[in-house]
Each structure stands twice: as structure tokens, then as C-alpha cells.
Amino acid sequence: LDYRKGRQRRQPNAQIGAEFFNENYQWTTNVTDGGILGSLLSDQDENRRYLNLFAALNWPLSPRLTLQAGLNYNTTRYQLQDYYPDDGVDLSGDYQFAAVYSPRLSMSYQLQPGWDLFATVSHGFSMPTLE
């Protein structure tokens, strides 16, 4: 969603949004010897769910200077079914990771049309994996 107060470029505007991902992987790994398929090492079914909620605000402080701030909230959950009992380790389970908040703050200054200086400070993260 995008909100703009008036149509002028110098008015503050805000965006909010959400992303949801649901991925399912059914996979196996095997021993290989010179390209020849060997014995089974793993057999798993994995369901991954991610939710991202985000908000951003663009605030023109002057005709050339703009402040931008944003926040992203992420939750990650994996459900794993391990179908390979031969190794004696059952990795099946529900894996819920702590929520991650990632703020961002930046400023841009227009030197002339087509030329801008831009600085940003932000937090980022990589999706955790079951490995």
C-alpha cells in the first residue's frame, strides 16, 4: 500500500506491505562414486514459511534533501519430516526462529538533476537454514 498526501513531490509519503512465502521441498541425497548412484544418505520433506511485514516513510525535508526510514519484521518457520531412520538420527520437527526486526535509515541530497548523494544505515539478515 502506498500513501501520498497530495500530488506534490515534496509531500511525505509512506508504504506498508507484506510478503508470505510457503515452500515445500522433497529431497534425498545419495552416495555417488564416479557419477554412479549409490546408497541413500537422507530422505526428507521440508516445508518452509516466511512472513515479512514492512513499512517505509519518505520525508522530503527540502526540495533537494529527503529522509527515508523503514522497518522490516520477519518470522521464519520450518517443518521437517525425516524419512531416513537408518542413520539413527531423526531430525523431524518444528523449527521456529526468533523474529527479526531490521531498521533502515537513509538520506539523499540532489546535487543537480540526475546527480544525488545517498547515505544509508541498515540492518540485514540471511534466512536461517536447518543446516
N, C-alpha and C positions, 0 to 999 in steps of 0.2 A: 504494500500500500504506500502511496506517495501523497503527501500533503503539502500544498503550497498555498501560502496566504497571498492572494493577488497574483498577477501575471508578471510583475516586475522581477527582474533578475536579482535585485538587491533585497528581496524579502527572504526571511528564513524559510526553510523547508525541511521536512522530516520524512523518513521512510521507516517502515516496520515490515517485517516479513518472517516467514517460517519455511523450513525445509524439513522434509521427513524422508528418510531412506530405509527401505526394507530389502535386504539382500539375502539370498539363500544359496549356499554352496554345498554340493555333494561331491566329495573328493576322496581319492585314495592315493597312496604312494606305494611304490614297489621298489625292490632291489633291481638294479639293472647291471648287466655285465656285458660290456661291448655292444650296447644297444639292444640286448636281449632281455625281455621282461622276465623278472624273477619273482621271488616270493613277496607276499603282501606285507607292508610295514604299517599301514594305517588305513582306516576306513571311517570317515566322519561325515556328519551332516551338521552344517553350521548356519545359523540364522543370525544376521546382524541387523540391528536397528539403531539409527542415529536420528536425533532431533536437534535442529538448530533454530533458535529464535534470535532475531537480531533487530537492532534499531540504530538509526543514524540521524544526525542533525547537522545540517549545513547552515551556518550563520554568517552572512556577509557583514563584516564589521565596517567596511568602507567599499567604495566602488572597486578597489583593487585587492583588498585583504579579506580572506574568508577563513573562518574557523570551522573545522569539521570534527565531530565527536561521534563515536559509535560504541556499541556493546553487543557482543555475541554470547549466547548461552548455549552450551552443548551438553547433551546426555548421550551416552553410548551403552548399549546392552548387547551381549552375545549369548545365544543359547547353543550349546554344543551337545551333540549325541555321538558318543564314541562307540562304534560297532566292532572294534577290534580287541577282543579280550585276550588274545594270545600273548601280548606283551605284559600282562598282569597289571597294567595301569589304566584305570578308567577315568578319562578326562571329562566325561559328561558333566554338564552342569549349567547353571545360570550365572553369567558373569556380568555384573553391573558395576560400572566405573563411576567414580565421583564426578559430579557436574563440574564443568569448566567454564569460567567467565573470562572472556577475552576483550578488554577495552582497547580503544584506539582513539588517539587524539592527533590532529594534524592541522597545519595552516598552509595556505597558499597565497602567494603575492604575485599579481600580474605586473611584470616589468613593462611590457608592451603587448599588443595583440599577438598571440602565438608564442609568447615567452613568459613562462611562470617559474617562480621558485617555489619549491614544495618541501616541507619537512613533516615527518610523521614519527610517532612513538606508538608502538602497539605490542600486544601480547598475542602469541600464536601457539598452536599445539598440533601434534600429529595424532591421528586416531590410534588408540591402543589396539594391539592385536592379542590373540590368545597365545602367541609365541612368547 
